Amino acid sequence: MITPNPRKRIIRSQNKWFPVHAFGFHGNEDNINFSNEPHGKTVPALNMKTIKGRRSGIMDTATLQSILDRFPKCRILVFGDFFLDKYLEIDPSLNEVSIETGLTAYQIVGKRLQPGAAGTVCNNLSALGIGKIVALSVIGDDGEGYELQKALQSRGVDISNLIVTDQRFTPTYTKPMLQHMTGEEEIERQDIKNRRRLHSWLETELKVRLEKLLPEVNAVIISDQVQERNCGVVTDRLRDYLSEIAPHYPQTVFFVDSRERIGEFQNMTVKPNRFEATMAIHPDYDDDPPTPFAVECAKQLHQKNGRPVFLTLDKEGICAIANNKTVTIPCPPVAGPIDIVGAGDSVTAGIVSSLASGATEAQAAGIGNLVASITIRQLGTTGTASPAQIMEAWEQNQELYKKLD
């Protein structure tokens, strides 16, 4: 049993229990050292010399292959809100009527359990062949948490920094899927989320682990997916800490995906969609922002944040803004039915892996688009893309990128 008593707190990491001081906590949690000095041994940096296209356009085949070849050398930390995606396969021909209620009792004939939210990012990083993927979050001491850990481990993710506590739920999206001859139909989703603020002692423990892990990685992905402020893992306190510490790691990619608070992150690369970018600058805006207006908002966000901005524009591609320069990288055309669930997370994985491997912002955006063009074709699941699939998509669409500078 985990207790919030600061004098007797213990943490369970995987299946082992440790006193809090075993992870480097000393003194009162409100007076813990939040200094900016990195601790521990710094991971050897990759050769971060920017890779430039050798011919026309943002890159050529050799450039892309060089970027992909560096993926296995990357060490990426994924910090934020990990969900379990639980797909329940229902056979409508087996429906029964409940004797007790008279309601339909749906009969489940199969289930698919996958990491969701930050876990989807990990899933994509694994498919891309990233050498080391570390998950940092808080999950519940429950069945969903067990299934989430199992799913992450099966993808080669280091889960030793997942804090397990009975003070929290494991966030879960339960997706009932009706099985038809022509495919699947999703009906009303059921969500399990935490509706209370993250305990301060858990914030402190997460901060301690961030401080320990940052020197050991080439990139950090912050996945802020819970809409209710401070009810997820990326709280105000931890966001402020990351904004303060990021400049002290100039060779590390800090990359943020936040549904509600993208404008509150400082000194980190951000990836808003057109709505998030607009709301960050104009909080009261309530219309569908046209592309030129969203781009202007993204430029203001770049000025405010001081770091690159990757503005996702759906079918129009990605607008990359860095060093006060703007370039829009179009999406490869995709024919046939698509499923956009998890597309944003796959873009995040593609961009960050590329940046950590020395790609320019434009090159990273192009690779992010290629990844998304592959994942959205995978129906009824959160898709992934491998380096081989990226090269295949490149071969089919490279003329699109040769037109860009």
N, C-alpha and C positions, 0 to 999 in steps of 0.2 A: 504494500500500500504506500503510495506517495502522499506525503503530507505537505501542506504549504507552510508549516512551521519553520521559520528560517533557521532555528537552532538544531533541528533534527531532520532537515531535508535530505532525501536520498533520491538518486536518479537511476532509472533503469535504461541502459544502453544496450540494444538488442536483448539478450537474455541474461545480462549480468547487472548486479546492483552495486552502486558506488556511492559513497558520501560525496556531497557537492565539492568539498575541498580537493577531492581526487582529480578534479578537472581544472584546478588552478584558482578556485574561488577562495579569497581570503578577506576577512573582515565583514562589516555590515554591507548588505547589498546596496544600500543607498549611497555608500561611500566608496564603492568599488572603483578602482583606477580605470578611467576612460581615456588614458593618455593616447596620443597618436603614435607613439613609438611602436613599431612592429616588434613582435617577440618571436623567438624561435628561429630555426634555420630557414633561410629563404630558398625556395625551389629554384634550381637552375633555370634561367630564362631561356625561352626558345630564341632562335635567331629572328628577331622581330623586324629585320629590314623589310621595308614594304616591297611586295612583289608587284611589278608593273607589267602590263601587257607588252609584248614584244612587237606586235604589229598594230594594225588599226583596231579601234574599239577599246573597251575597258580591259579585255583579256583575250588570249587565244587558248588553244587546246593545251599547249605546254604549260602555260601559266596556271590554268585551272588544275591540271594534274599535279603541279608542284604544290599548290595549296592543299589539295586533298591528301597528298602524301604526308603532310605534316600533322594531320588529324591524330594519328596514334601517339604522337608525342605530347599532346595537350592534356592538361590536368584542369578540370572545370568543376567548380563548386556551384551547386544549385541550392539556393536558400529561398525558402518561402512556403507557400501553401500547397501541401501535397494532398491530393484527393485520391480516392479509389473510384474508378469508373466501373460500375457493376451492370453489365448487360444481361437481362433475363429474357431468354428466348421462350416465347409463348406460342403454343399450338392452339389456334382458335377452335379447331375441330374437337378438342378435348374439353372445352369449357363445361363447367358444372354449375349448378345452382346451389348456393349454400343453404342447407336446411335451416340453419339458425337465423340467417338474415334475409334470405331470398335474393341476395345479390350474386352477381357472377363471380365464380371462383376460377380465376385464370390458372391454367396448368402449365408449369414451367418444365420444359423438356431439355433445356441446356442453359449454361451461363458462361459468360466471358468476363474475366476480371482483369482489369488493366490499370496501371498507374495513371492518374489524371492530374490536370493542372500542372504544377511543377513536375509531377511524375511523368506527364506527357513529354515535357522537355527532356527529361532523363531518357525516356524511351527513344526519342529521336537522336539524342547524343550517342546512345549505344549503337543504334543502327548506322550512324555515321562513322563508327569506329574510333571514337575518342578514347584515348589511352586510360584515363582515370576520371571517373565521375563520382563526386561525393555529394550525398544528400544531407542537408541540414534543415531540420524542422522539428515540430512537436506534433505527435499523433496520439490517439487514444489507446488505452490498454483494453482493446476490444477485438472482436472478430474481424472487423473491417481493417483494423491496424495490422493484424496478423497477415491478412491476405495482401495488403499493400506492401508490407515488408517482403513477403515471399515473391511478389511480382517484380519488385525492384531488384532483388537479389538474382532472380533468373535472368535479368538483363545486365548483370555484371556491375550494378551500382553498389558503391560502398555505403552501407546503411548504419555504420557504427556511430554516426552522429544524429540519428533519429532519436529524439527524446520521447520515451513512452511514459504516459502518465494517465492515471484514472481520473484526473481533473479535467480531461478534455475528451471530446469525440474525435474519432477519425473522420474528417469530412468525406462524404460519399455522395456521388451522383448515381442513383439507381434508375436505370433506363429500361422499362419493359418494352420488348420488341415483338410485335405480332409477326408470325411467320406466314407469308403468303406464297403462292406459286410464283409470283412475279418479283418477290423480294421481301424486305422487312419494312415494317411500319412502326415508328416509335410512338407510343402513347404517353400519357401524362407522367413526367419524371417525378421522382421522389428524392428530395435533398436532405442530407444530414449535414448541418453546419453548426459551428459554435456561435452562440449568440451573446456570450459574455466576454468581457475583456480578458486578454491574456494576462495571467498572473505575473506580477513584477519579478518574482524569483525565477520564473521561466525566461523572461526577457533577459535577466542577468546571465543565466546559464547560456543562452543563445549568444549573447555578446562575448562571453568568455571563449566559446568555441569558434566564433568568427575570428576573434583575435588570434587564436591558435592556427586556424586553417588558412587565413589570407596569405601568409608568406609561402604557402606550399602549393599554390595554384597559379595558373596563367590567366584564368578568367573566372568571374563571379556572375551568375545569373540570378537576379532578384525577381521572384515571381509573386507579385502582390495581387492575389486573385479574389480575396474576400472583400465584399463591398462594404460591410459594416466596419467602421473605423475601430482599430485596435482589437478587433475580435479574431483576426487572423494572426499569422506569425510576424508579418512585417508591420510592426507597430510604429507609432510616431517616434518613440525613443530609439528604436533600432534603425529606422530610416535616417534619423538625424545623425546617429553614430556612423553609418555607412557614408553619408554625405560628407562628414568631417574627415573620415579616415581615407577615403578614396584617393585624394591627391598625394598621399604618402606612398602609394603604389603605382607610379606612373607607367610601369610596364605591364600592369594587370588590367584586363578589360573588365569594367564594371558595367553591366547591362541590365536595364530595368524594363519590365513589362508590368504595368499597373492599370487595373480597370478603372479606378476612381481617383487616384492621386498622383498621376504622372507628373503634374506640375510642381509637386512638392519635393521631388528628388533633385539634389544638386551634385555637380561634379561627376555625373555618371551618364553614360550613353543611354538614351531612352528610345522606346519603340511604341509610339501611340498610333492608333488608327485615327481617321479623320474626326470622329466624334470626341475622342479623348484629347486630341491636340486642341480642338476648338474650345472644349470645356475648361482646359487648363488656363486659357487666356481670357475666355469670356464665359464665366461660370453660369450666367443666366441665359445663355443661348439655348434655344429649344427647337431649332429647325434642323433640317438635313443640310449640313454644310457643303456647299459646292467645293470642288477641288481647289480652285485658286484661293479661296478663303481659308481652307484648311492648311494649304501650303504656307500662306502668310502667318498663320498661327504657329505652325511648326518652326518657322524662322524665328519668331519671337521667343518660342520655347528654347531654341538653340542659343539665342542671345542671353536669355535668363539663366540657363543651365550651364553654359560654357562648354558643353560637350556635344558630340554628334547626335543627330536625331534621325531615326529611320521612320518615316511616316508611311504607314501601309495604306494603300488606296484601292484595295480589292482588285478588280480586273485591270485597273490602270497600272498596277505595279507598286513599286516602292520609291518614294522620294527620299534620297539621302542628302542630308545637310551637314556639312562639316567645314570648319575653317571659313565660314561665311560663304561657302559655295554650295550650289544646289544642283543636283542631277536626278532626273527621274528615270528609273530602270523599269522598262515594261515587263509585263508578265508574258511568258510563252503562252500561245493559244492552247486551250484545252477543249477537246470535243467530247460529247457524251455526258452522261449523268455525273455529278460531282457531289462530294460530301465535305463541307468546309469545317466540320468539327475538328478541332485541334490544329487547323492550318496555321494559326498564329504562333502556336508553340513550335511547330516545325520550322517556321521562318526564323524564330528566335534561335533555335539550335543551329541552323545553317549559317546565320549571320555571325553568331558568337564564335563558332568553331573556325570560321574563316578569318575573322579579325584576330583571333588568338594565334592563327597560323601565318600572319603577316599580310593578309589581304588589305587592299584599300577599302574605303567605305563603299565605293561604287561596285567593286568586285564582290564584296560581301553581300550587298543587296542583290546582285545578280544571282549569286549562289542561293541566297534565301528564296528568291523567286523560283529557281529551278527545283528546289526541295519542295516548295508548296505545290508546284505543278504536278509533282509525283504523288504527294500524300492525298490531295483532294480527289484523286481518282479511286481511292480505296474506300468503298462504301460500307457504312455500318460499323465503322471502327475509327480510331484515331491513327491515321496512317503514318508510315515512316519512309525514309529514303536512304538508300545505301550509296556509297561513292560510285559504285558501278552504274547504278540507276541515274545518278547525277551526270556522269559522263555520257550516258546514252541520251538523256534529255538535252545535253549540251550539243551533241552531234546533230540533233534534229532542229536546234534553235540558234546555233551560233551566229548565223547571219544577222539575227536580231540584235546581238550585242556588238557586232563589228561596226554597226552604224553609230555607236556611242563613243564619246570621248571622255 
